[in-house]
Amino acid sequence: MKVALDAMSGDFAPFSTIKGAIEALEENKKLNIILVGKKEIVEEELKKYKYDDSRLEIENADDVIEMTDDPIKAVKDKKNSSMNVCIDLVKNGRAQASVSCGNTGALLASSQLKLKRIKGVLRPAIAVLFPNKKGEGTLFLDLGANADSKPEFLNQFAIMGSKYMEVFLNKKNPKVALLNIGEEESKGNELTRETYNLLKENKDINFAGNIESTRIMDGEVDVVVTDGFTGNILLKTTEGIGKFIFHIVKESILESLISKIGALLIKGSMKKVKKKIDASEYGGAIFLGLNELSIKAHGNSDDRAIKNALKVAGKFIESKFIEELRKIMEV
């Protein structure tokens, strides 16, 4: 398995990206990584580590697409950026997947332009596995690839999401729900009402009806579909709430000696809670619907998040997920 990693993108690059790559190599002996970035910087950073150099390559890329860059313009103008070169390596068959924590819009544009959509796919979707009460995870899509969507797009997201759960998590006949402001069929705006009708008639999925945002982590459904605008807001809101809760807990612990002692007694349990809701534990988000694997990690990914994103890429490669998705989408 060979994965191209954008070593120069992200808030903590190249330190976190390279450290995460080394950790991923240590955990998965089948994995091979191509670090893409400014060669002299990458080589200097690698001097800090001991690693199997037979499983690690460096591909030079002199430029970097910044978070503030215009996505389309940056993809066109910065052809030798680390992000573009990563996608080129996948396109040319030198890597089976790409991982980047750079500019989302630019990564999506580059991935669509170079890797193309699977025949029959109307739009790709950003898919992320959310934690849930049952511990299995709920797939949520679209989380930002399409700010403006049509019912036909969401109908396909449901099909692709179902296949994700079947192949990647061995979930048989996964339940699919539509995010809405109420459970009743008549609830919602024009988009959700029309989408509901399509999903209800779709024989390729196990449609469970509408679901409200308060219930998406209950674990009662396996896939939740929505438009990219709504999904992106929900994703960032849940991340913000998680950080806020831990901020409040930390402040409360520091208020008195008794609370500090109590915190020591539940330290192990709190670590488990933090791990379960920490976004870095879930690796990256896949651009679902493309001919090859392009995975987006969070912009503020630390080494652990990078390691997990690379592990996710490895799992997708091993499962032959893209091949399985093509079978149902190209019909």
Phi, psi and omega in degrees: 000130181232126182238133175271126181246124176288099187281347188255351183262151180111161185296330186243018178284150000269002184298308183290321183295316181289318177297317178298323178296316179297318180295322179294320178298322180292325184277327183237104185286348178274347188277138171236142186231139171252113177277122184250122180169191179293116191304316183294325179289316180297314180299320180295318180292325181293341180297342180285345191236156169258132184203165178277102185289352176283345181248009182225125178241163174238129175244120184289138173215118189278346186239165179224133173275120183276160178297332183272354181289149171292123188307306184295314181297318182296319179297321180284318186276327183255066184296330181260030176283157180301323180294310180298318181296321176303311181295323177299321180297323177289315180302319184273001175085006179280340176225154180262349179202156176237142176233130178214144173247030180273195181309117185299314181299318180292319180296319178295317180297313180296318181295316179293318183295316187267322185267338178066158176279151172300139180305127181100342179278125182283317180211143173284163178226148173273121184244131180229138177273114179273146172291150174220174186297332183273351175084356183273334181097143176243127180280131182238130178201145008264141182251027173142000181286329184227099179295324177249121183236163175242159179305324180297326179294311183296327177297319177289325177302321181297319180294313181293322178296321178297317180295322176305310183292326180292313185278315189279325183240011177054037180268117181275134179050055184300143179278134181245135178232156178255125179293130183206175182272000177194163183277340183293145182301328184277352184285159172105186178264187183300319181298312183290324180293317179291322179295319179306314181297320179293316182293324180296326182270353185282112182281351183270358180228163176257087187280126183254007178094196180282155175220139176272156185298335179292345186248001187292341179257011178287336181085012180282337175235161184258332182226134175237127181248147176199176176282159185296329180294308179296317182297319181293320177297316180297316180302310183290329177294314181295322177297318179294320179295318179301314179295321181296317180299315180291330175295315179296316180300316180298317179298318181295321180298323184280358185287328183209165179294320181298316181293328177293319178295318178299322180297323179296324181290331182250017183303316180298317180294320180295325177296320178296319179297313181299318181296322183291327183257000181284123182300329183294340180285343187258011175068229187242174177258134180270142170278097187281126178117359178267161182290339179224176185271119173232121186240131181257119173265161182298145180300329180259029181300133171267186183298325180294318179295319178296315178303315182291326176296320178293322177295320177298316178302317179298319179295320178296319180296312182297323183283351184054042185300316182300318179299319179292322180292322179300321184302323183267334184272336182271002180295000000 
